[in-house]
Amino acid sequence: MQKTIIQNIETGVTKNCDILKKNDQILEVVLEGTTIKILLKKHNHKYIGKFKEMEFVSTGN
């Protein structure tokens, strides 16, 4: 399975994730070791998404 790193925009904390789905518009990930799924949408060459009032960013690499 492909992996990527997401970063909490506010705190700067990074987490490793497994990529479930990736295309030119969306990136769907699951945080490693959890069942937490986050959907990020592409905006200005980065994927951005929210989970429980926290905002995350990823390059999708």
C-alpha positions as CSV (number, residue, x, y, z in Angstrom):
1,M,0.0,0.0,0.0
2,Q,1.2,3.5,-0.8
3,K,2.0,5.8,2.1
4,T,2.1,9.6,2.6
5,I,2.5,12.1,5.4
6,I,-0.1,14.5,6.6
7,Q,0.5,17.6,8.7
8,N,-1.8,19.4,11.1
9,I,-1.7,23.0,9.8
10,E,-2.2,24.6,13.3
11,T,0.1,22.4,15.4
12,G,2.6,21.2,12.8
13,V,2.3,17.6,14.0
14,T,2.9,15.0,11.2
15,K,1.4,11.5,10.9
16,N,2.1,8.6,8.6
17,C,-0.9,7.5,6.5
18,D,-1.9,4.8,4.1
19,I,-3.4,6.0,0.8
20,L,-6.8,4.5,0.0
21,K,-7.5,6.6,-3.0
22,K,-5.6,9.3,-4.9
23,N,-6.4,11.2,-8.1
24,D,-6.0,14.8,-9.4
25,Q,-8.7,16.1,-7.2
26,I,-8.8,14.0,-4.0
27,L,-6.6,12.1,-1.6
28,E,-8.2,9.6,0.8
29,V,-6.0,8.4,3.7
30,V,-6.2,6.4,6.9
31,L,-3.9,7.3,9.8
32,E,-1.5,4.4,10.4
33,G,-2.5,2.2,13.3
34,T,-6.0,3.6,13.5
35,T,-9.3,3.5,11.6
36,I,-9.4,7.3,11.2
37,K,-10.1,8.1,7.5
38,I,-9.5,11.7,6.2
39,L,-10.6,13.0,2.8
40,L,-8.3,15.8,1.4
41,K,-9.1,17.9,-1.7
42,K,-6.5,19.3,-4.0
43,H,-5.9,23.1,-3.8
44,N,-2.9,24.8,-5.2
45,H,-0.8,21.6,-5.7
46,K,-1.5,20.4,-2.1
47,Y,-4.2,18.3,-0.6
48,I,-6.2,19.9,2.2
49,G,-8.8,18.4,4.4
50,K,-10.5,18.6,7.8
51,F,-11.2,16.1,10.6
52,K,-12.9,17.1,13.9
53,E,-12.2,20.8,13.4
54,M,-8.5,20.2,12.6
55,E,-7.1,21.1,9.2
56,F,-4.5,18.9,7.5
57,V,-2.3,19.3,4.5
58,S,-0.4,16.8,2.4
59,T,1.6,16.7,-0.9
60,G,0.3,13.2,-1.6
61,N,3.8,11.8,-2.0
